[in-house]
């Protein structure tokens, strides 16, 4: 009997030793124990990139692991976002998506991923309003003027945006549909080229974020007609919202959110959520956001899923009515 017990003990010890040699899943180890990649599906220098770098630098400081920003622009954010979808679901790859994430499924006939099912939500990040601006010497001085000119001269007025499917494009199309006016969309490859053309008088109207247009409005080079959010921007408090000027249906902003590949453990998503919320609430980060004209949204991973679903349902009819197609 003693021999049998001894043999069992030896076998158990051997099994334990063998088990200790098996690879331990990354999520089962202390997280994080190696660098994290933060994919940013847009070029360096834009607001999306700036937000990613704020988060990356602070997470690196507090977690003691490098958080590396990986810029992967293309196709309205689809290229970089698809890269994130294909990454291992271990919490070491996250992606900073913008509002086009909820619009692209309505624009692109064949998306390489499902905007909800293929992701683990982490946190709603930030939002910023857009502004309708015209050259300072324009005869259009108000939204009322803009609608009157557009209706009196169909096709004469065009508006520039940061590109097809961008928040500025969607806001412009929603405004056009509600105003029942023929206004032509001119897509640019980013907000900066559009801004340059309205400054040069090459286009009569541009819709851009408060981040990009505020310096030119304050210097008198551009005239701001309206803000796209329901409430006025702290950067341009004298500029009325579209909702104040006969368009109560318009309360739209460009937004950002952090996602991870589907299957990331809830415990890791929760830890990421808490850390990013902490960073975004730091006084100096809040000051930086204020400088962008942006504000932290925050919320749980579940809040983010519900928000994206609402945005998808909201913009799909606008895409259809405006007949927006990917270029």
C-alpha positions in Angstrom: 0.0 0.0 0.0 2.8 2.3 0.9 4.5 1.6 -2.5 1.2 2.5 -4.3 0.9 5.8 -2.4 4.5 6.5 -3.2 4.1 5.8 -6.9 0.9 8.0 -6.9 2.8 10.8 -5.3 5.6 10.5 -7.7 3.2 10.6 -10.7 1.4 13.6 -9.3 4.7 15.4 -8.9 5.7 14.5 -12.5 2.4 15.8 -13.8 2.8 19.1 -11.9 6.3 19.5 -13.2 5.2 18.8 -16.7 2.3 21.2 -16.4 4.7 23.9 -15.3 6.5 23.6 -18.5 3.4 24.2 -20.6 3.1 27.8 -22.1 0.9 30.1 -20.1 -1.6 32.2 -22.1 -0.6 35.8 -22.2 -3.9 36.9 -20.6 -3.2 34.5 -17.7 0.1 36.3 -16.8 0.3 39.6 -15.1 -1.0 42.2 -17.6 0.8 44.0 -19.1 4.1 42.2 -19.2 5.3 43.4 -22.7 4.8 46.3 -25.0 1.3 47.3 -26.2 0.6 48.5 -29.7 -1.9 51.3 -30.2 -3.0 51.3 -33.8 -4.0 54.7 -35.1 -5.7 54.4 -38.5 -4.8 57.9 -39.6 -1.5 59.8 -40.4 0.7 61.4 -37.8 -0.1 65.0 -36.9 -3.9 64.8 -36.8 -6.0 65.0 -33.7 -6.5 61.2 -33.7 -2.7 60.8 -33.6 -2.3 63.4 -30.9 -4.9 61.7 -28.7 -3.2 58.3 -29.2 0.2 59.7 -28.2 -1.2 61.3 -25.0 -2.6 57.9 -24.0 0.5 56.0 -25.0 2.9 58.2 -23.2 0.9 58.2 -19.9 0.3 54.4 -20.0 4.0 53.9 -20.6 4.8 55.9 -17.5 2.3 54.3 -15.2 2.5 50.7 -16.4 6.2 50.4 -17.0 5.7 48.9 -20.4 6.1 50.7 -23.7 2.8 51.6 -25.5 3.7 52.2 -29.1 1.6 54.3 -31.5 1.4 52.5 -34.9 0.0 54.8 -37.6 -1.8 52.8 -40.4 -3.8 55.2 -42.5 -6.1 54.3 -45.4 -9.7 53.9 -46.6 -11.3 56.1 -44.0 -9.7 54.2 -41.1 -10.5 50.7 -42.5 -6.9 49.7 -43.2 -5.6 50.2 -39.6 -8.8 48.9 -38.0 -8.7 45.7 -40.0 -5.1 45.2 -38.8 -6.3 45.4 -35.3 -9.1 42.9 -35.9 -6.5 40.3 -37.1 -4.3 40.8 -34.1 -4.3 38.2 -31.2 -7.0 38.8 -28.6 -4.6 39.2 -25.7 -4.9 42.9 -24.9 -1.5 43.8 -26.5 -3.1 45.4 -29.6 -5.7 48.2 -29.3 -7.0 50.7 -31.8 -8.2 54.3 -31.7 -11.2 54.5 -34.0 -13.1 57.7 -34.9 -16.7 58.3 -35.9 -16.3 57.0 -39.4 -16.1 53.5 -37.7 -19.9 53.7 -37.4 -20.4 55.1 -40.9 -18.1 52.9 -43.0 -20.4 49.9 -42.9 -23.1 51.9 -44.7 -20.6 53.3 -47.3 -18.4 50.3 -48.1 -20.2 47.5 -49.9 -17.8 44.9 -48.5 -16.3 45.6 -45.1 -13.5 43.3 -44.0 -14.9 43.2 -40.4 -18.1 43.7 -38.5 -18.0 47.0 -36.6 -19.6 45.5 -33.5 -19.0 41.7 -33.5 -15.3 41.7 -34.3 -14.3 44.0 -31.4 -14.0 44.1 -27.7 -15.1 47.5 -26.6 -12.8 49.4 -24.2 -13.8 53.0 -23.7 -15.6 56.0 -25.4 -12.7 58.4 -25.6 -13.5 62.0 -26.7 -15.6 64.2 -29.0 -15.3 67.5 -30.7 -17.8 69.7 -32.6 -17.5 70.8 -36.2 -17.9 74.4 -37.4 -19.4 75.7 -40.7 -17.0 78.4 -41.9 -16.8 80.8 -44.8 -14.1 83.3 -45.9 -14.2 86.5 -43.9 -15.1 88.5 -47.0 -18.1 86.2 -47.9 -21.5 87.8 -48.3 -22.9 84.9 -46.3 -23.0 86.0 -42.7 -25.4 83.5 -41.2 -27.0 80.1 -41.6 -30.1 81.8 -42.8 -28.1 83.5 -45.6 -26.5 80.2 -46.5 -29.8 78.5 -46.9 -31.3 81.4 -48.9 -28.4 81.5 -51.3 -28.3 77.7 -51.7 -32.1 77.6 -52.5 -32.0 80.6 -54.8 -29.0 79.3 -56.7 -29.0 75.4 -56.7 -25.6 74.0 -57.0 -23.8 77.3 -56.6 -22.8 76.6 -53.0 -20.4 73.7 -52.3 -18.9 72.5 -49.0 -15.6 71.0 -48.4 -15.0 68.2 -45.9 -12.1 66.1 -44.6 -13.2 63.3 -46.9 -16.0 60.9 -47.9 -17.6 59.4 -44.8 -15.9 61.8 -42.4 -18.0 63.5 -39.7 -17.7 66.8 -41.5 -19.1 65.1 -44.6 -22.0 63.5 -42.8 -22.9 66.8 -40.9 -22.9 68.6 -44.2 -25.2 66.1 -45.8 -27.6 66.1 -42.9 -27.7 69.9 -43.0 -28.3 69.9 -46.7 -31.1 67.4 -46.4 -32.8 69.2 -43.6 -32.4 72.6 -45.3 -33.8 71.2 -48.6 -31.1 73.0 -50.5 -28.8 71.8 -53.3 -25.3 72.0 -51.8 -22.5 70.1 -53.5 -20.0 68.1 -51.5 -16.3 68.4 -52.3 -14.2 65.8 -50.4 -10.6 66.5 -49.5 -7.8 64.3 -48.2 -8.0 65.6 -44.7 -9.2 68.7 -43.0 -6.1 70.8 -43.7 -6.4 70.9 -47.5 -10.1 71.8 -47.2 -9.2 74.6 -44.8 -6.5 75.9 -47.2 -9.0 76.1 -50.0 -11.6 78.1 -48.0 -8.8 80.4 -46.8 -7.8 80.9 -50.4 -11.3 81.6 -51.5 -11.4 78.5 -53.7 -14.5 77.0 -52.0 -17.3 79.0 -50.4 -17.9 76.8 -47.3 -16.0 74.2 -45.3 -17.0 72.1 -42.3 -14.1 71.5 -40.0 -13.5 70.7 -36.4 -13.2 73.4 -33.8 -9.6 72.2 -33.3 -8.6 73.2 -36.8 -10.7 76.2 -37.6 -10.7 78.2 -34.3 -7.3 80.0 -34.8 -8.5 81.3 -38.2 -11.8 82.4 -36.8 -10.2 84.2 -34.0 -7.7 85.9 -36.3 -10.6 87.1 -38.5 -9.5 85.1 -41.6 -12.6 82.9 -41.5 -16.2 83.6 -40.4 -17.9 80.9 -38.3 -21.6 80.4 -39.0 -22.6 77.6 -36.7 -21.5 74.8 -34.4 -22.6 71.3 -35.1 -23.1 70.2 -31.4 -26.3 71.0 -29.5 -24.3 73.3 -27.1 -21.8 75.9 -28.0 -18.1 75.3 -28.0 -16.0 76.7 -25.2 -13.4 77.7 -27.9 -16.0 79.7 -29.8 -18.7 80.7 -27.3 -20.1 83.4 -29.5 -20.9 81.1 -32.4 -24.4 79.7 -32.2 -25.2 76.0 -32.7 -27.2 74.8 -35.7 -29.8 73.7 -33.2 -30.3 77.4 -32.3 -30.7 78.4 -35.9 -33.6 76.3 -37.0 -32.0 72.8 -37.1 -32.7 71.2 -33.7 -32.2 67.8 -35.2 -28.5 68.4 -35.6 -26.3 67.5 -32.6 -23.3 65.8 -34.1 -19.6 65.6 -33.3 -16.5 63.8 -34.4 -15.7 61.2 -31.7 -13.0 58.7 -30.8 -13.1 55.4 -29.0 -10.7 52.6 -28.0 -11.4 49.1 -29.2 -9.6 45.8 -29.0 -10.0 42.6 -31.1 -12.9 40.4 -30.2 -12.2 37.8 -27.5 -10.0 40.0 -25.3 -10.8 38.9 -21.7 -13.2 41.2 -19.8 -10.7 41.7 -17.0 -8.1 43.2 -19.4 -10.7 45.4 -21.1 -11.8 46.6 -17.7 -8.2 47.4 -16.7 -7.6 49.3 -20.0 -10.8 51.2 -19.4 -9.8 52.3 -15.9 -6.3 53.3 -16.9 -7.4 55.3 -19.9 -10.2 57.0 -17.9 -7.6 57.9 -15.3 -5.3 59.5 -17.9 -8.1 61.4 -19.6 -9.2 62.9 -16.3 -5.7 64.2 -15.4 -5.7 68.0 -15.1 -3.1 68.6 -17.7 -4.7 66.2 -20.2 -8.0 67.9 -19.6 -6.3 71.2 -20.4 -4.9 69.6 -23.6 -8.4 68.4 -24.6 -9.8 71.9 -24.0 -7.1 73.2 -26.3 -8.4 70.8 -29.0 -12.0 71.9 -28.3 -12.6 68.3 -27.3 -14.1 66.8 -24.2 -13.7 63.4 -22.6 -16.7 61.1 -23.0 -15.9 58.1 -20.7 -18.1 55.2 -19.7 -18.0 51.5 -19.6 -17.2 49.0 -22.4 -20.9 48.3 -22.6 -21.7 52.0 -22.9 -19.3 52.1 -25.9 -21.1 49.2 -27.7 -24.5 50.8 -27.2 -23.1 54.2 -28.4 -21.6 52.7 -31.6 -24.9 50.9 -32.4 -26.8 54.2 -32.0 -24.4 56.0 -34.3 -24.7 53.3 -36.9 -28.5 53.4 -36.8 -28.4 57.2 -36.9 -26.2 57.7 -39.9 -27.3 54.8 -42.1 -30.4 56.7 -43.4 -28.4 59.8 -44.1 -25.8 57.8 -46.1 -28.7 56.3 -48.1 -30.6 59.5 -48.6 -27.4 61.3 -49.7 -26.4 58.4 -51.9 -22.9 58.4 -50.4 -20.5 55.8 -51.8 -16.9 55.0 -51.1 -14.5 56.6 -53.5 
